[in-house]
Amino acid sequence: MSLRALGWNSFFEEAFAPFARDGFSPARVAVQHRGGYEIWTADEILTGDVSGRFRHQARQPSDYPAVGDWVAIEPLPGETRAVIQAVLPRRTKFSRTAAGIVTEEQLVATNIDEIFVLESLAFSPNLRRIERFLTLAWEHGTTPTVVLTKADLCSEVSPLLESVREISGEARVLSVSSVNGQGVAAIRKQVKKGRTIALLGPSGVGKSTLINCLAGEESQAVQPVRQDDHKGRHTTTQREMVFLPQGGVVIDTPGLRELQLWEGSQGLESAFADIEALAARCRFTNCRHEKEPGCAVVDAVRAGALDDKRLAAFRKLADETRQFEQRRATRVRSEERRRNRR
């Protein structure tokens, strides 16, 4: 494989120039383990960890390498290991709020060209979950595509496709079956040489099966879903990159039933463009679309032009975004005071 096939371009080449003068080599983080990383160069696959200096200078977990990152490494002579000296600037990133009470960013994947939001057609698609995933995808500057999997298990695909398109805005919506190959060609066209695609969705939705279908081999382990509710086990337990024979990189992620927002105001505008367009006609610019007089959004719900469940989802995500911004502002002030004391 070549660096270009892995996603290397002029953006990263320019950022790497100072490290090239120091004799370091470029590589991409393919897998993140608890004890280190698997990193890909143009010639080989290495294991590695960050240097002591890197560890000392890192101020927060998101400073450390994540799957998809381009890094400057120092290969160890005669070994299949390397030391990661620096992380190159990220062109894009996909983050969520880490579990727990601390407001902390958890990187899911970086340097992504497109996000595939996967939802199964074994049952009716969860529209609210799709809206949440699309909000995060738009927020982080990546183009989303909704991929409805297991089309072979659905007798009426067209109505479900239409219901998803109604809430997906400008995001493309595709259906696919890894069993009979339906829609696989359209997916394969988007995974072009040098592009990086991240797959997001709950367990059992078919992420690993789709990757195996695209790769033409069993590169990812798969497990059967439960027959009563078609929910799956966590086959993928870590984020990892898969290089496809036709070129292009796919990042598989563990099953995520729901993502806690990390930021989201810009993503809301894209994921809920229909509501934003209505809001422009509200009497008050700070209208929350609840009980305010002259609210065009509420009027649209009353007239049947807007689904009340979609408005409720928008309100929920908007509230989460406001609460997150308040928590992050508090954290920033606390860190500033701590630095001043030092």
C-alpha positions as CSV (number, residue, x, y, z in Angstrom):
1,M,0.0,0.0,0.0
2,S,1.1,3.6,-0.5
3,L,0.6,6.6,1.8
4,R,-1.7,8.1,-0.8
5,A,-3.9,5.0,-0.7
6,L,-4.1,5.4,3.1
7,G,-5.3,9.0,2.8
8,W,-2.1,11.0,2.7
9,N,-2.4,14.3,0.9
10,S,-0.9,17.8,0.6
11,F,-2.5,18.9,3.9
12,F,-0.6,16.3,5.9
13,E,2.5,16.6,3.7
14,E,2.8,20.3,4.6
15,A,2.2,19.6,8.3
16,F,4.8,16.8,8.3
17,A,7.6,18.9,6.8
18,P,9.3,20.0,10.1
19,F,9.3,16.3,11.3
20,A,10.8,15.1,8.0
21,R,13.8,17.4,8.7
22,D,14.2,15.8,12.1
23,G,14.4,12.3,10.4
24,F,11.0,11.0,11.5
25,S,8.7,9.0,9.2
26,P,4.9,9.4,8.6
27,A,2.5,6.7,9.6
28,R,-1.2,6.3,10.3
29,V,-2.8,4.9,13.5
30,A,-4.8,1.9,12.5
31,V,-5.8,0.3,15.9
32,Q,-5.8,1.7,19.4
33,H,-5.0,-0.8,22.2
34,R,-4.9,-0.2,25.9
35,G,-1.2,-0.8,25.8
36,G,-0.3,1.0,22.6
37,Y,-1.1,1.4,19.0
38,E,-0.9,-0.4,15.6
39,I,0.5,2.0,13.1
40,W,0.7,1.6,9.3
41,T,3.5,3.0,7.1
42,A,3.9,2.7,3.4
43,D,6.0,-0.4,3.8
44,E,5.0,-2.2,7.0
45,I,2.8,-2.5,10.1
46,L,4.4,-1.6,13.4
47,T,3.4,-1.5,17.0
48,G,4.2,1.6,19.0
49,D,3.5,4.0,21.8
50,V,4.0,7.7,22.5
51,S,7.3,9.0,23.7
52,G,7.9,10.2,27.2
53,R,8.1,13.7,26.0
54,F,4.8,13.4,24.3
55,R,3.2,12.0,27.4
56,H,4.6,14.8,29.5
57,Q,3.3,17.5,27.1
58,A,-0.2,16.0,26.6
59,R,-2.7,18.1,28.5
60,Q,-5.9,16.0,27.9
61,P,-6.9,12.5,26.5
62,S,-7.9,14.0,23.2
63,D,-4.2,15.1,22.7
64,Y,-3.2,11.4,22.4
65,P,-3.3,9.6,19.0
66,A,-6.6,8.2,17.9
67,V,-7.6,5.8,15.1
68,G,-7.2,7.7,11.8
69,D,-4.5,10.1,13.0
70,W,-1.4,10.7,11.0
71,V,1.7,10.7,13.3
72,A,5.4,11.3,13.1
73,I,7.2,8.2,14.2
74,E,10.8,7.1,15.0
75,P,11.1,3.4,14.0
76,L,13.4,1.3,16.3
77,P,16.2,-0.3,14.2
78,G,15.9,-4.0,13.9
79,E,12.4,-4.1,15.5
80,T,8.8,-4.0,14.4
81,R,8.2,-1.2,16.9
82,A,8.2,2.6,16.7
83,V,8.0,5.6,19.0
84,I,5.3,8.2,18.2
85,Q,6.8,11.6,18.6
86,A,3.9,13.8,17.4
87,V,0.3,13.8,16.1
88,L,-0.2,15.8,12.9
89,P,-3.1,18.4,12.8
90,R,-6.4,16.7,12.3
91,R,-8.4,17.7,9.1
92,T,-11.6,16.4,10.7
93,K,-12.6,14.5,13.8
94,F,-15.6,12.7,15.2
95,S,-16.0,13.1,19.0
96,R,-18.5,12.3,21.7
97,T,-18.7,13.2,25.4
98,A,-16.9,10.6,27.4
99,A,-18.9,8.5,29.9
100,G,-19.0,9.9,33.5
101,I,-19.6,13.2,35.2
102,V,-16.5,14.9,33.8
103,T,-17.0,16.9,30.6
104,E,-14.3,15.3,28.5
105,E,-13.9,14.8,24.8
106,Q,-13.6,11.2,23.6
107,L,-12.3,10.8,20.0
108,V,-14.1,8.2,18.0
109,A,-12.0,8.6,14.8
110,T,-10.1,11.3,13.0
111,N,-9.3,12.5,9.4
112,I,-12.6,11.1,8.1
113,D,-13.9,12.0,4.6
114,E,-17.4,10.5,5.1
115,I,-19.5,8.9,7.8
116,F,-21.8,6.0,7.2
117,V,-24.7,6.0,9.8
118,L,-25.9,2.4,9.8
119,E,-29.4,1.4,10.8
120,S,-31.0,-2.0,10.4
121,L,-34.1,-2.7,8.3
122,A,-34.8,-5.9,10.4
123,F,-37.2,-3.5,12.3
124,S,-38.5,0.0,11.6
125,P,-35.4,2.4,11.6
126,N,-34.9,4.4,14.8
127,L,-35.4,7.9,13.3
128,R,-34.4,9.7,16.5
129,R,-31.1,7.8,16.7
130,I,-30.4,8.6,13.1
131,E,-31.1,12.3,13.8
132,R,-28.6,12.3,16.7
133,F,-25.9,10.6,14.6
134,L,-26.4,13.0,11.7
135,T,-26.2,16.0,14.1
136,L,-22.8,14.9,15.2
137,A,-21.6,14.0,11.7
138,W,-22.5,17.4,10.3
139,E,-21.0,19.1,13.4
140,H,-17.6,17.7,12.8
141,G,-17.3,18.6,9.2
142,T,-17.9,15.2,7.7
143,T,-20.4,14.3,5.0
144,P,-22.9,11.7,6.3
145,T,-24.6,8.9,4.4
146,V,-27.4,6.9,6.0
147,V,-27.0,3.2,5.1
148,L,-30.0,1.0,5.9
149,T,-28.7,-2.6,6.2
150,K,-30.3,-6.0,6.1
151,A,-32.6,-5.1,3.3
152,D,-33.1,-8.8,2.6
153,L,-35.0,-9.0,5.9
154,C,-37.5,-6.3,5.0
155,S,-40.5,-6.9,2.6
156,E,-41.3,-3.2,2.2
157,V,-38.0,-1.3,1.8
158,S,-39.3,1.7,-0.2
159,P,-41.7,3.2,2.5
160,L,-38.9,2.9,5.2
161,L,-36.4,4.5,2.8
162,E,-38.8,7.4,2.3
163,S,-39.4,7.9,6.1
164,V,-35.6,8.1,6.6
165,R,-35.1,10.5,3.7
166,E,-37.7,12.8,5.2
167,I,-35.5,13.4,8.3
168,S,-32.1,13.1,6.7
169,G,-31.9,16.5,4.9
170,E,-29.0,16.6,2.4
171,A,-27.6,13.3,3.6
172,R,-27.7,10.5,1.1
173,V,-29.8,7.4,2.1
174,L,-29.0,4.0,0.7
175,S,-30.2,0.5,1.4
176,V,-27.9,-2.5,1.3
177,S,-27.9,-6.3,1.8
178,S,-24.6,-8.0,2.5
179,V,-26.4,-11.3,2.0
180,N,-27.6,-10.9,-1.6
181,G,-25.4,-8.0,-2.6
182,Q,-28.2,-5.5,-3.1
183,G,-26.8,-1.9,-3.0
184,V,-23.2,-3.0,-2.4
185,A,-22.0,-1.5,-5.7
186,A,-23.3,1.9,-4.7
187,I,-21.5,1.7,-1.3
188,R,-18.3,0.6,-3.0
189,K,-18.4,3.6,-5.3
190,Q,-18.1,5.9,-2.3
191,V,-15.2,4.1,-0.7
192,K,-12.6,5.4,-3.2
193,K,-8.8,5.2,-3.1
194,G,-7.4,7.6,-0.6
195,R,-10.8,8.2,1.1
196,T,-11.6,7.3,4.7
197,I,-15.1,6.2,5.7
198,A,-16.2,5.7,9.4
199,L,-19.0,3.3,10.2
200,L,-21.3,4.2,13.1
201,G,-24.3,2.4,14.5
202,P,-25.6,0.1,17.2
203,S,-24.4,-3.5,17.8
204,G,-25.9,-6.0,15.4
205,V,-26.6,-3.5,12.7
206,G,-24.1,-5.2,10.3
207,K,-21.0,-3.0,10.3
208,S,-18.5,-5.8,10.3
209,T,-20.5,-7.8,7.8
210,L,-20.6,-4.9,5.4
211,I,-16.8,-4.4,5.7
212,N,-16.3,-8.1,4.9
213,C,-18.6,-7.7,1.9
214,L,-16.6,-4.7,0.7
215,A,-13.2,-6.4,1.4
216,G,-14.2,-9.7,-0.3
217,E,-12.9,-11.6,2.7
218,E,-13.7,-12.3,6.4
219,S,-11.5,-9.5,7.8
220,Q,-13.9,-8.7,10.6
221,A,-15.4,-11.1,13.1
222,V,-19.2,-11.3,13.1
223,Q,-21.7,-12.7,15.5
224,P,-25.4,-13.5,15.1
225,V,-28.0,-11.2,16.5
226,R,-30.7,-12.3,19.0
227,Q,-33.7,-13.6,17.2
228,D,-36.3,-12.0,19.5
229,D,-35.2,-8.4,19.0
230,H,-32.4,-8.5,16.4
231,K,-30.0,-6.8,18.8
232,G,-26.4,-7.8,18.5
233,R,-23.5,-8.4,20.7
234,H,-20.4,-6.1,20.6
235,T,-18.5,-8.0,17.9
236,T,-16.2,-5.0,17.4
237,T,-14.6,-4.0,20.7
238,Q,-12.2,-1.4,19.5
239,R,-11.9,1.2,16.8
240,E,-9.8,-0.1,13.9
241,M,-9.0,0.7,10.3
242,V,-9.5,-1.8,7.4
243,F,-7.7,-1.2,4.1
244,L,-9.9,-2.4,1.2
245,P,-8.4,-4.1,-1.9
246,Q,-9.9,-1.5,-4.3
247,G,-8.3,1.3,-2.2
248,G,-9.9,3.3,0.5
249,V,-10.0,2.9,4.2
250,V,-12.9,2.0,6.4
251,I,-12.9,2.6,10.2
252,D,-15.0,0.1,12.2
253,T,-16.3,1.2,15.5
254,P,-17.8,-0.6,18.5
255,G,-21.6,-0.6,18.6
256,L,-23.0,2.7,19.8
257,R,-26.7,2.8,20.7
258,E,-26.6,6.5,21.6
259,L,-24.0,9.2,21.3
260,Q,-23.7,12.0,23.9
261,L,-23.1,15.2,22.0
262,W,-19.7,16.9,22.0
263,E,-20.7,20.4,20.8
264,G,-23.5,20.3,18.2
265,S,-24.9,23.7,17.4
266,Q,-23.6,23.7,13.8
267,G,-24.7,20.1,13.4
268,L,-28.2,20.9,14.5
269,E,-28.5,23.5,11.7
270,S,-27.7,20.9,9.1
271,A,-29.5,17.9,10.6
272,F,-32.6,19.9,11.2
273,A,-32.5,22.3,8.2
274,D,-36.3,22.1,7.9
275,I,-36.8,23.4,11.4
276,E,-34.1,26.0,11.0
277,A,-35.9,27.3,7.9
278,L,-39.2,27.6,9.8
279,A,-37.4,29.2,12.8
280,A,-36.3,32.1,10.5
281,R,-40.0,33.1,10.4
282,C,-40.5,33.1,14.2
283,R,-41.4,36.4,15.8
284,F,-38.5,36.2,18.2
285,T,-34.9,35.4,17.2
286,N,-34.3,33.5,20.4
287,C,-37.5,31.5,20.1
288,R,-37.2,28.1,21.7
289,H,-40.3,26.8,19.8
290,E,-42.3,26.0,22.9
291,K,-45.0,28.5,24.0
292,E,-43.7,31.7,22.5
293,P,-46.2,33.7,20.5
294,G,-45.7,33.9,16.8
295,C,-43.6,30.7,16.6
296,A,-43.6,29.4,13.0
297,V,-42.3,26.0,14.1
298,V,-45.1,25.3,16.5
299,D,-47.6,26.6,13.9
300,A,-46.2,24.1,11.4
301,V,-46.7,21.3,13.9
302,R,-50.3,22.4,14.4
303,A,-50.9,22.5,10.7
304,G,-49.5,19.0,10.2
305,A,-46.5,20.3,8.2
306,L,-44.0,19.2,10.8
307,D,-43.9,16.0,12.9
308,D,-44.2,16.8,16.6
309,K,-41.8,13.9,17.4
310,R,-39.1,15.5,15.2
311,L,-39.6,18.8,17.0
312,A,-39.3,17.0,20.3
313,A,-36.0,15.5,19.2
314,F,-34.7,18.9,18.0
315,R,-35.6,20.4,21.4
316,K,-33.9,17.6,23.3
317,L,-30.7,17.9,21.2
318,A,-30.8,21.7,21.5
319,D,-31.1,21.4,25.3
320,E,-28.2,19.0,25.4
321,T,-26.1,21.4,23.4
322,R,-26.8,24.3,25.7
323,Q,-26.1,22.2,28.8
324,F,-22.9,21.0,27.3
325,E,-21.7,24.5,26.4
326,Q,-22.4,25.6,30.0
327,R,-20.5,22.6,31.5
328,R,-17.5,23.2,29.1
329,A,-17.4,26.9,29.9
330,T,-17.3,26.1,33.6
331,R,-14.5,23.6,33.0
332,V,-12.5,26.1,30.9
333,R,-12.8,28.7,33.7
334,S,-11.7,26.1,36.3
335,E,-8.6,25.1,34.2
336,E,-7.7,28.8,33.7
337,R,-7.8,29.4,37.5
338,R,-5.7,26.4,38.1
339,R,-3.1,27.5,35.5
340,N,-3.0,31.0,37.1
341,R,-2.4,29.5,40.5
342,R,0.5,27.5,39.1
